[in-house]
């Protein structure tokens, strides 16, 4: 047989053997395609490829919800899949990438177990021609450890070039009050209609916008039979009003107080209501008294605005006129809150001090000096009357020094010959080592408390403890308004009972009814020198 013919037969055999191999391989390829469409583990009866030793099948688990199974790539040779495992969530402050492991598995796919860790299937590169892979059964699983990258983020504090201190609310400092006298500018007196309860109005507008710490009003009315009259003060801007008096001594008497004229300061600090006063002289309603409605109603309000006084005549036959009215106010842009007064002390019904004596005054107008040296002697300090007087300062303001000539006539008001008030007397007594304090107002309860404690009190009254008429006086030297009265006088209170007051005047102890004493003492606003502040 020729060589060519022999080669042809050899090739023919190869073709036949190759065709037979293709026929035998067809069922296996068909089964493989079916397996790829339905990834179910190969049954035990299926014939594995020659030389392949199957590994133990992994437990069958369901695919976690939301995860889509990945189909392995189709190859004609044994296929390996690589799985990378990554932590699902890293802490917010540090991010770590855990080692990812790639394992070469047999070609039979195994469903991934449920896990919060995402998985990915990676197909290896197909083998190059002529490369014979080592059977997987004879090799341990190939594990590749990927590099670990650990990233730690540390938040550094931020430093500001500014320093922020705690927020402190700072209120404006309180400012001392200033006494201001404001009088209605009456071009003429105002007639009060007879027997007309609606009365008549007098108004004034004030531009000052400071705050009221205390308010008094002085009213001067010429009218016969003051028991017919009533008066009210109103502030238009705030809408507040206060009744000052309403027919004094009525209904205690059928027609009220029958005496004439009103010369009164209405002051909350006084102890006697104006309703209870009816004096024959120097006026039917003289002195300083409580209003029906406290003027404290206006405290804390701005004084700015329109103030209106209404005066009414409530009964026929008697007539009169408003001659003047003034507001006396303590004002400040930011006044200190008025402290709540302490409760009145519990006092015995009667205390009368013994061992206090005096002498008649040596000079016509040095009653204040005489009272001071008598008071000092009770506390064991002996002072010469003339020496004490000569040490007093002199001024046109009685709150700062003696006014006028000590040899002048009694009954004047400054700047004429007059006398001196509590402040200079107390200051000079302190120079002698005594505990002495000027008080205005002191008040009835606190006067009795001093007496009950064994301490007499110097008080400023009018006449021989009689009714007086208060007058606002503004000295030319300093413009500081003060309250004065004609027949200003001093006595030393030494005792009290349920109905009377005991006092030293010159060398004699006298008594007056409580109401009479308070009416006289109130004229200059309960001014006193006491041993306690």
LUMTORKOL-448404 format. One record per residue (C-alpha): residue number from 1; x, y, z; residue in three letters. Coordinates in Angstrom, 1 decimal. Example, Ala and Ser with C-alpha at 12.3 -4.5 7.8 and 13.67 -1.06 7.14 Angstrom:
REM residues 2
    nr       px       py       pz   rest
     1     12.3     -4.5      7.8    Ala
     2     13.7     -1.1      7.1    Ser
END
This chain:
REM residues 533
    nr       px       py       pz   rest
     1      0.0      0.0      0.0    Unk
     2      1.3      3.3     -0.9    Unk
     3      2.2      5.9      1.7    Unk
     4     -0.5      8.3      0.4    Unk
     5     -3.1      5.7      0.6    Unk
     6     -2.1      4.8      4.1    Unk
     7     -2.3      8.4      5.2    Unk
     8     -5.8      8.7      3.8    Unk
     9     -7.0      5.6      5.8    Unk
    10     -5.4      7.0      9.0    Unk
    11     -7.2     10.3      8.6    Unk
    12    -10.5      8.5      7.9    Unk
    13    -10.1      6.7     11.2    Unk
    14     -9.5      9.9     13.1    Unk
    15    -12.6     11.4     11.6    Unk
    16    -14.7      8.4     12.5    Unk
    17    -13.4      8.4     16.1    Unk
    18    -14.0     12.2     16.4    Unk
    19    -17.5     11.8     15.1    Unk
    20    -18.2      9.0     17.5    Unk
    21    -16.8     11.2     20.4    Unk
    22    -19.1     14.0     19.4    Unk
    23    -22.1     11.6     19.4    Unk
    24    -21.2     10.4     22.8    Unk
    25    -20.7     13.9     24.1    Unk
    26    -24.0     15.3     22.9    Unk
    27    -26.2     14.1     25.8    Unk
    28    -23.6     15.5     28.3    Unk
    29    -23.7     18.9     26.6    Unk
    30    -27.5     18.9     26.5    Unk
    31    -27.6     18.0     30.2    Unk
    32    -25.1     20.8     30.9    Unk
    33    -27.3     23.4     29.2    Unk
    34    -30.3     22.2     31.1    Unk
    35    -28.4     22.5     34.4    Unk
    36    -27.4     26.0     33.6    Unk
    37    -31.0     26.9     33.0    Unk
    38    -32.0     25.2     36.3    Unk
    39    -29.1     25.3     38.8    Unk
    40    -30.0     22.1     40.7    Unk
    41    -27.3     19.9     42.1    Unk
    42    -26.4     17.0     39.8    Unk
    43    -28.2     13.8     40.8    Unk
    44    -26.0     11.0     42.1    Unk
    45    -26.8      8.8     39.0    Unk
    46    -25.2     11.4     36.6    Unk
    47    -21.9     10.3     35.4    Unk
    48    -19.1     12.8     36.4    Unk
    49    -16.3     13.6     34.0    Unk
    50    -13.4     11.2     34.1    Unk
    51    -11.0     11.8     37.0    Unk
    52    -13.4     14.1     38.8    Unk
    53    -14.0     13.4     42.5    Unk
    54    -17.0     15.4     43.7    Unk
    55    -16.7     17.3     47.1    Unk
    56    -19.5     17.2     49.7    Unk
    57    -22.4     19.3     48.6    Unk
    58    -23.1     22.5     50.6    Unk
    59    -26.3     22.8     52.5    Unk
    60    -29.1     24.1     50.4    Unk
    61    -30.4     27.5     51.5    Unk
    62    -32.7     30.1     50.2    Unk
    63    -31.5     33.3     48.5    Unk
    64    -32.0     36.3     50.8    Unk
    65    -34.9     38.6     49.8    Unk
    66    -33.8     41.3     47.4    Unk
    67    -30.6     39.4     46.3    Unk
    68    -30.5     38.1     42.7    Unk
    69    -28.6     34.8     42.1    Unk
    70    -25.7     35.2     39.7    Unk
    71    -25.5     32.5     36.9    Unk
    72    -22.0     31.0     36.5    Unk
    73    -20.2     31.5     33.2    Unk
    74    -20.5     28.6     30.8    Unk
    75    -17.3     26.8     30.0    Unk
    76    -16.3     23.4     28.4    Unk
    77    -13.8     22.8     31.2    Unk
    78    -14.3     22.6     35.0    Unk
    79    -15.3     26.0     36.2    Unk
    80    -14.3     27.8     39.4    Unk
    81    -16.1     30.7     41.0    Unk
    82    -14.5     33.3     43.3    Unk
    83    -16.5     34.8     46.1    Unk
    84    -15.5     38.1     47.8    Unk
    85    -17.0     38.8     51.3    Unk
    86    -17.2     42.4     52.6    Unk
    87    -18.7     43.7     55.9    Unk
    88    -22.1     45.2     55.4    Unk
    89    -21.7     48.2     57.6    Unk
    90    -18.7     50.0     59.1    Unk
    91    -18.9     52.2     62.2    Unk
    92    -19.4     55.9     61.5    Unk
    93    -16.2     56.9     63.2    Unk
    94    -13.9     54.2     61.6    Unk
    95    -14.1     52.4     58.3    Unk
    96    -12.5     49.0     58.0    Unk
    97    -12.2     46.7     54.9    Unk
    98    -12.1     43.1     56.1    Unk
    99    -10.0     40.6     54.2    Unk
   100    -11.9     39.3     51.2    Unk
   101    -11.4     35.6     50.4    Unk
   102    -11.7     34.1     46.9    Unk
   103    -12.3     30.3     46.9    Unk
   104    -12.2     28.2     43.8    Unk
   105    -15.2     25.9     43.9    Unk
   106    -16.3     22.9     41.7    Unk
   107    -18.4     23.8     38.7    Unk
   108    -21.6     22.8     40.5    Unk
   109    -23.2     26.0     41.8    Unk
   110    -24.1     26.1     45.4    Unk
   111    -26.8     28.6     46.6    Unk
   112    -25.3     31.3     48.9    Unk
   113    -26.4     31.1     52.6    Unk
   114    -28.5     34.0     53.8    Unk
   115    -26.3     36.8     55.0    Unk
   116    -26.3     40.6     55.3    Unk
   117    -22.9     40.4     53.5    Unk
   118    -23.2     41.1     49.8    Unk
   119    -21.7     38.4     47.5    Unk
   120    -20.3     38.5     44.0    Unk
   121    -19.4     35.7     41.6    Unk
   122    -16.2     36.2     39.6    Unk
   123    -15.5     34.0     36.5    Unk
   124    -11.8     33.1     36.1    Unk
   125    -10.0     33.6     32.8    Unk
   126    -10.2     30.6     30.4    Unk
   127     -7.1     28.4     30.3    Unk
   128     -4.7     29.1     27.5    Unk
   129     -4.3     26.4     24.7    Unk
   130     -2.3     23.5     25.8    Unk
   131     -2.9     24.1     29.5    Unk
   132     -4.0     21.1     31.5    Unk
   133     -5.6     22.1     34.8    Unk
   134     -4.9     20.1     37.9    Unk
   135     -8.0     18.2     39.1    Unk
   136     -9.6     20.2     41.9    Unk
   137    -10.1     17.1     44.0    Unk
   138     -6.4     16.7     44.5    Unk
   139     -5.8     20.3     45.6    Unk
   140     -6.9     22.0     48.8    Unk
   141     -9.2     25.0     48.2    Unk
   142     -7.2     28.0     47.0    Unk
   143     -7.6     31.0     49.4    Unk
   144     -6.3     34.4     48.5    Unk
   145     -6.1     37.1     51.2    Unk
   146     -6.6     40.5     49.8    Unk
   147     -4.7     43.5     51.4    Unk
   148     -6.6     45.0     54.4    Unk
   149     -7.0     48.7     54.3    Unk
   150     -8.1     50.3     57.6    Unk
   151     -9.1     53.9     57.5    Unk
   152     -9.7     55.7     60.8    Unk
   153    -11.1     59.1     60.8    Unk
   154    -10.5     61.2     64.0    Unk
   155    -12.4     64.4     64.4    Unk
   156    -10.3     67.0     65.9    Unk
   157    -11.8     69.8     68.1    Unk
   158    -12.2     73.1     66.4    Unk
   159    -10.6     76.0     68.2    Unk
   160    -12.1     79.4     67.9    Unk
   161    -10.0     82.6     68.3    Unk
   162    -12.9     84.0     70.3    Unk
   163    -13.8     83.2     73.9    Unk
   164    -17.5     83.1     74.7    Unk
   165    -18.4     84.0     78.3    Unk
   166    -21.7     83.0     79.9    Unk
   167    -24.5     85.3     79.0    Unk
   168    -25.2     87.7     81.8    Unk
   169    -28.3     89.9     81.9    Unk
   170    -27.4     93.2     83.4    Unk
   171    -30.1     95.6     84.5    Unk
   172    -29.5     99.3     84.5    Unk
   173    -28.5    100.5     88.0    Unk
   174    -31.2    102.1     90.1    Unk
   175    -31.0    105.8     90.2    Unk
   176    -31.9    108.0     93.3    Unk
   177    -35.2    109.7     93.2    Unk
   178    -35.6    113.4     92.9    Unk
   179    -38.4    115.4     94.5    Unk
   180    -40.2    117.4     91.9    Unk
   181    -43.1    119.9     92.5    Unk
   182    -45.5    120.4     89.6    Unk
   183    -48.3    122.8     89.9    Unk
   184    -51.3    123.4     87.7    Unk
   185    -50.9    126.7     85.8    Unk
   186    -54.2    128.3     86.8    Unk
   187    -54.7    131.7     85.1    Unk
   188    -57.5    132.3     87.6    Unk
   189    -59.3    130.4     90.3    Unk
   190    -61.9    127.9     89.1    Unk
   191    -65.5    128.1     90.3    Unk
   192    -67.0    124.9     91.7    Unk
   193    -70.6    124.6     90.6    Unk
   194    -73.0    124.4     93.5    Unk
   195    -74.8    121.1     94.1    Unk
   196    -73.6    119.4     90.9    Unk
   197    -72.0    116.0     91.6    Unk
   198    -70.3    116.0     88.1    Unk
   199    -68.2    118.9     89.5    Unk
   200    -65.5    120.8     87.5    Unk
   201    -62.2    119.7     86.1    Unk
   202    -58.7    121.3     86.1    Unk
   203    -56.0    119.7     84.0    Unk
   204    -52.3    120.0     83.4    Unk
   205    -50.0    118.2     81.0    Unk
   206    -46.5    117.0     82.2    Unk
   207    -43.7    116.4     79.7    Unk
   208    -41.4    114.6     82.2    Unk
   209    -41.3    110.9     81.4    Unk
   210    -39.6    109.6     84.5    Unk
   211    -41.2    106.9     86.8    Unk
   212    -43.2    107.7     89.9    Unk
   213    -41.7    106.3     93.1    Unk
   214    -44.0    108.2     95.4    Unk
   215    -46.7    110.7     94.8    Unk
   216    -48.5    113.3     97.0    Unk
   217    -50.9    116.1     96.0    Unk
   218    -51.5    119.4     97.7    Unk
   219    -54.9    120.9     97.3    Unk
   220    -56.0    124.5     98.2    Unk
   221    -59.7    125.3     98.0    Unk
   222    -61.7    128.2     99.3    Unk
   223    -65.1    127.0    100.1    Unk
   224    -67.6    127.4    102.9    Unk
   225    -68.7    124.1    104.5    Unk
   226    -66.1    121.6    103.3    Unk
   227    -68.5    118.8    104.1    Unk
   228    -70.1    119.4    100.8    Unk
   229    -67.0    118.6     98.7    Unk
   230    -65.3    115.6     97.1    Unk
   231    -62.2    115.4     95.0    Unk
   232    -60.6    112.8     92.6    Unk
   233    -57.3    112.8     90.7    Unk
   234    -57.0    111.0     87.4    Unk
   235    -54.1    110.2     85.0    Unk
   236    -55.5    110.1     81.4    Unk
   237    -52.8    108.0     79.8    Unk
   238    -52.8    105.2     82.3    Unk
   239    -56.6    105.4     82.9    Unk
   240    -55.9    105.3     86.7    Unk
   241    -57.7    107.4     89.3    Unk
   242    -57.7    108.0     93.0    Unk
   243    -60.4    109.5     95.3    Unk
   244    -58.8    112.1     97.6    Unk
   245    -61.7    112.8    100.0    Unk
   246    -65.4    112.5     99.9    Unk
   247    -67.4    114.9    102.1    Unk
   248    -65.3    115.0    105.3    Unk
   249    -67.1    114.2    108.6    Unk
   250    -70.2    112.8    106.7    Unk
   251    -72.2    110.8    107.6    Unk
   252    -70.9    111.2    111.1    Unk
   253    -72.8    114.4    111.1    Unk
   254    -75.8    115.0    108.9    Unk
   255    -74.2    117.6    106.6    Unk
   256    -70.5    116.9    107.0    Unk
   257    -67.8    119.3    108.3    Unk
   258    -69.3    122.8    108.7    Unk
   259    -65.9    124.6    108.6    Unk
   260    -64.3    126.4    105.7    Unk
   261    -61.5    125.8    103.3    Unk
   262    -59.2    123.0    102.3    Unk
   263    -55.4    123.3    102.9    Unk
   264    -54.3    119.7    102.7    Unk
   265    -51.6    117.4    101.4    Unk
   266    -52.8    113.9    100.6    Unk
   267    -50.1    111.5    101.5    Unk
   268    -50.3    107.7    101.8    Unk
   269    -47.8    107.6    104.8    Unk
   270    -50.1    109.5    107.1    Unk
   271    -52.2    107.6    109.7    Unk
   272    -55.4    109.6    109.7    Unk
   273    -57.9    109.6    106.8    Unk
   274    -59.0    113.0    105.6    Unk
   275    -62.6    111.9    106.1    Unk
   276    -62.2    112.1    109.9    Unk
   277    -60.9    115.7    110.0    Unk
   278    -62.9    118.8    110.8    Unk
   279    -61.0    121.7    112.2    Unk
   280    -62.2    125.2    113.1    Unk
   281    -58.8    126.7    112.5    Unk
   282    -56.6    127.4    110.5    Unk
   283    -58.9    125.5    108.0    Unk
   284    -61.7    123.0    108.0    Unk
   285    -59.3    120.5    106.4    Unk
   286    -55.7    121.4    107.2    Unk
   287    -52.6    119.3    107.5    Unk
   288    -51.5    116.0    105.7    Unk
   289    -53.8    113.0    105.6    Unk
   290    -54.5    109.7    103.9    Unk
   291    -56.6    109.9    100.7    Unk
   292    -59.6    107.6    100.3    Unk
   293    -57.8    105.7     97.5    Unk
   294    -54.0    105.2     98.0    Unk
   295    -51.9    107.3     95.7    Unk
   296    -49.6    104.3     95.4    Unk
   297    -52.0    103.4     92.6    Unk
   298    -49.7    105.6     90.3    Unk
   299    -46.4    104.2     91.6    Unk
   300    -44.3    102.6     88.8    Unk
   301    -46.1    104.6     86.1    Unk
   302    -44.6    107.4     84.0    Unk
   303    -45.7    110.8     85.2    Unk
   304    -45.9    112.1     81.7    Unk
   305    -49.3    112.9     80.4    Unk
   306    -52.5    114.7     81.4    Unk
   307    -53.4    114.9     85.0    Unk
   308    -57.0    116.0     85.9    Unk
   309    -58.4    117.1     89.2    Unk
   310    -62.1    116.9     89.6    Unk
   311    -63.8    118.7     92.5    Unk
   312    -67.6    118.4     93.1    Unk
   313    -70.0    120.2     95.4    Unk
   314    -72.6    117.6     96.5    Unk
   315    -75.0    119.9     98.5    Unk
   316    -76.8    123.2     97.9    Unk
   317    -76.3    126.7     99.4    Unk
   318    -72.4    126.8     99.8    Unk
   319    -70.0    127.7     97.0    Unk
   320    -66.3    128.0     96.5    Unk
   321    -63.3    127.9     94.1    Unk
   322    -60.2    125.9     93.4    Unk
   323    -57.3    128.2     94.0    Unk
   324    -54.3    125.8     93.4    Unk
   325    -53.2    122.2     93.2    Unk
   326    -49.8    120.7     92.9    Unk
   327    -48.3    117.2     92.5    Unk
   328    -45.3    116.4     94.7    Unk
   329    -43.5    113.4     93.2    Unk
   330    -40.4    111.4     93.8    Unk
   331    -39.2    110.6     90.3    Unk
   332    -36.4    108.5     88.7    Unk
   333    -35.7    107.0     85.2    Unk
   334    -35.2    103.7     87.0    Unk
   335    -36.3    103.9     90.7    Unk
   336    -35.4    101.2     93.2    Unk
   337    -38.4     99.1     94.0    Unk
   338    -40.2    100.2     97.2    Unk
   339    -39.5     97.5     99.8    Unk
   340    -42.4     95.9    101.6    Unk
   341    -42.7     97.6    105.0    Unk
   342    -42.3     95.3    107.9    Unk
   343    -45.3     94.3    110.0    Unk
   344    -46.0     96.8    112.8    Unk
   345    -44.5     95.6    116.1    Unk
   346    -46.6     94.2    118.8    Unk
   347    -46.8     97.0    121.4    Unk
   348    -48.1     97.4    124.9    Unk
   349    -51.2     99.7    125.2    Unk
   350    -49.4    102.2    127.4    Unk
   351    -45.8    103.2    128.1    Unk
   352    -44.7    106.4    129.9    Unk
   353    -41.0    107.1    130.3    Unk
   354    -39.6    108.6    133.5    Unk
   355    -36.4    110.4    134.1    Unk
   356    -36.5    112.9    131.2    Unk
   357    -36.5    116.6    132.2    Unk
   358    -36.1    119.8    130.4    Unk
   359    -35.8    123.6    130.6    Unk
   360    -37.4    126.5    128.8    Unk
   361    -35.6    127.4    125.6    Unk
   362    -33.0    130.2    126.0    Unk
   363    -33.6    131.9    122.6    Unk
   364    -36.8    132.8    120.8    Unk
   365    -36.4    130.4    117.9    Unk
   366    -34.0    127.7    119.3    Unk
   367    -36.7    125.2    120.3    Unk
   368    -34.9    122.5    118.2    Unk
   369    -31.7    123.0    120.2    Unk
   370    -33.5    122.9    123.5    Unk
   371    -35.2    119.6    122.6    Unk
   372    -31.9    118.2    121.3    Unk
   373    -29.9    118.8    124.5    Unk
   374    -32.8    117.5    126.7    Unk
   375    -33.0    114.4    124.6    Unk
   376    -29.2    113.9    124.8    Unk
   377    -29.2    114.3    128.6    Unk
   378    -31.6    111.4    128.9    Unk
   379    -29.0    109.2    127.1    Unk
   380    -26.3    110.5    129.4    Unk
   381    -24.7    113.2    127.3    Unk
   382    -24.6    116.7    128.7    Unk
   383    -24.5    119.5    126.1    Unk
   384    -24.7    123.3    126.6    Unk
   385    -27.7    124.8    124.7    Unk
   386    -25.9    127.8    123.3    Unk
   387    -22.9    125.8    122.3    Unk
   388    -25.0    123.4    120.4    Unk
   389    -26.9    126.1    118.6    Unk
   390    -23.7    127.9    117.6    Unk
   391    -22.4    124.7    116.1    Unk
   392    -25.4    124.3    113.7    Unk
   393    -24.9    125.2    110.1    Unk
   394    -27.0    128.1    108.6    Unk
   395    -28.8    128.0    105.3    Unk
   396    -31.9    129.2    103.5    Unk
   397    -32.9    125.5    103.3    Unk
   398    -34.1    124.2    106.8    Unk
   399    -33.1    120.7    105.7    Unk
   400    -29.5    121.9    105.6    Unk
   401    -29.2    124.5    108.4    Unk
   402    -30.8    127.1    110.5    Unk
   403    -32.9    129.6    108.6    Unk
   404    -33.0    133.2    109.6    Unk
   405    -32.3    135.0    112.9    Unk
   406    -32.7    133.1    116.1    Unk
   407    -34.0    136.2    117.7    Unk
   408    -36.7    136.7    115.1    Unk
   409    -40.5    136.4    115.4    Unk
   410    -42.2    133.0    115.6    Unk
   411    -44.7    132.0    112.9    Unk
   412    -42.8    132.8    109.7    Unk
   413    -41.9    130.5    106.9    Unk
   414    -38.5    130.5    105.0    Unk
   415    -36.7    132.4    103.8    Unk
   416    -37.8    134.6    106.8    Unk
   417    -36.7    133.8    110.4    Unk
   418    -37.8    130.2    110.9    Unk
   419    -35.7    127.5    112.5    Unk
   420    -34.1    124.1    111.4    Unk
   421    -35.3    120.6    110.5    Unk
   422    -34.3    117.1    111.6    Unk
   423    -31.3    116.4    109.4    Unk
   424    -28.9    119.0    110.8    Unk
   425    -30.0    118.3    114.4    Unk
   426    -29.4    114.5    114.0    Unk
   427    -26.0    115.1    112.4    Unk
   428    -24.8    117.3    115.2    Unk
   429    -26.0    114.9    117.9    Unk
   430    -23.9    112.1    116.2    Unk
   431    -20.9    114.4    116.5    Unk
   432    -21.4    114.0    120.3    Unk
   433    -21.3    110.2    120.0    Unk
   434    -25.1    109.7    120.2    Unk
   435    -27.1    107.4    117.9    Unk
   436    -29.4    109.9    116.2    Unk
   437    -31.2    109.7    112.9    Unk
   438    -33.5    112.0    111.0    Unk
   439    -36.7    110.3    110.0    Unk
   440    -39.5    111.5    107.6    Unk
   441    -41.9    109.9    107.9    Unk
   442    -41.5    108.0    111.1    Unk
   443    -45.1    106.9    111.6    Unk
   444    -47.3    106.3    114.6    Unk
   445    -46.5    102.6    115.1    Unk
   446    -42.7    103.2    114.9    Unk
   447    -42.9    106.2    117.3    Unk
   448    -44.6    104.0    119.9    Unk
   449    -42.0    101.2    119.2    Unk
   450    -39.3    103.7    120.2    Unk
   451    -41.1    104.7    123.3    Unk
   452    -41.8    101.0    124.3    Unk
   453    -38.0    100.4    123.9    Unk
   454    -37.2    103.2    126.4    Unk
   455    -36.1    105.8    123.8    Unk
   456    -37.8    109.2    123.6    Unk
   457    -38.3    110.8    120.2    Unk
   458    -37.9    114.5    119.0    Unk
   459    -40.9    115.4    116.8    Unk
   460    -41.7    118.5    114.6    Unk
   461    -45.3    119.8    115.2    Unk
   462    -47.1    123.1    114.7    Unk
   463    -47.9    125.6    117.5    Unk
   464    -48.6    123.9    120.8    Unk
   465    -49.5    120.6    119.1    Unk
   466    -52.2    122.3    117.1    Unk
   467    -53.5    122.0    113.5    Unk
   468    -51.2    123.5    110.9    Unk
   469    -51.1    124.2    107.2    Unk
   470    -48.3    122.5    105.1    Unk
   471    -46.5    124.7    102.6    Unk
   472    -44.1    123.7     99.8    Unk
   473    -41.0    125.8     99.9    Unk
   474    -38.2    125.9     97.3    Unk
   475    -35.0    127.7     98.5    Unk
   476    -33.1    129.9     96.0    Unk
   477    -29.7    128.4     97.0    Unk
   478    -30.3    124.8     95.8    Unk
   479    -33.8    124.6     94.3    Unk
   480    -34.6    121.5     96.5    Unk
   481    -38.3    121.7     97.5    Unk
   482    -39.1    120.9    101.1    Unk
   483    -42.2    121.0    103.3    Unk
   484    -42.5    123.8    105.9    Unk
   485    -45.2    125.3    108.1    Unk
   486    -45.9    128.4    110.1    Unk
   487    -45.4    128.1    113.8    Unk
   488    -43.0    125.2    113.3    Unk
   489    -42.0    123.8    116.7    Unk
   490    -40.4    120.7    118.4    Unk
   491    -41.2    118.7    121.5    Unk
   492    -39.9    115.4    122.9    Unk
   493    -42.4    112.5    123.0    Unk
   494    -42.1    110.6    126.3    Unk
   495    -45.1    108.3    126.4    Unk
   496    -48.4    107.2    125.1    Unk
   497    -51.6    105.5    126.2    Unk
   498    -54.7    104.1    124.4    Unk
   499    -56.0    107.7    124.0    Unk
   500    -53.2    110.2    124.7    Unk
   501    -49.7    111.2    123.9    Unk
   502    -47.2    112.5    126.5    Unk
   503    -44.5    115.0    125.5    Unk
   504    -41.9    117.3    127.0    Unk
   505    -42.2    121.0    125.9    Unk
   506    -39.6    123.2    127.7    Unk
   507    -39.7    122.1    131.3    Unk
   508    -43.2    120.6    131.4    Unk
   509    -44.8    117.3    130.4    Unk
   510    -48.1    117.7    128.6    Unk
   511    -50.7    115.4    127.0    Unk
   512    -52.8    115.6    123.9    Unk
   513    -55.3    113.3    122.3    Unk
   514    -53.8    110.9    119.8    Unk
   515    -55.9    112.4    116.9    Unk
   516    -54.9    115.9    117.8    Unk
   517    -51.2    115.0    118.2    Unk
   518    -51.2    113.1    114.8    Unk
   519    -53.0    116.0    113.0    Unk
   520    -50.3    118.4    114.2    Unk
   521    -47.4    116.1    113.6    Unk
   522    -48.6    115.3    110.1    Unk
   523    -48.3    118.9    109.0    Unk
   524    -44.6    118.4    108.1    Unk
   525    -44.9    114.8    107.2    Unk
   526    -44.2    113.0    110.6    Unk
   527    -40.6    114.5    110.8    Unk
   528    -38.6    113.2    113.8    Unk
   529    -35.2    112.4    115.3    Unk
   530    -35.0    108.9    116.7    Unk
   531    -32.2    106.8    118.2    Unk
   532    -32.6    104.1    115.5    Unk
   533    -32.3    104.4    111.7    Unk
END
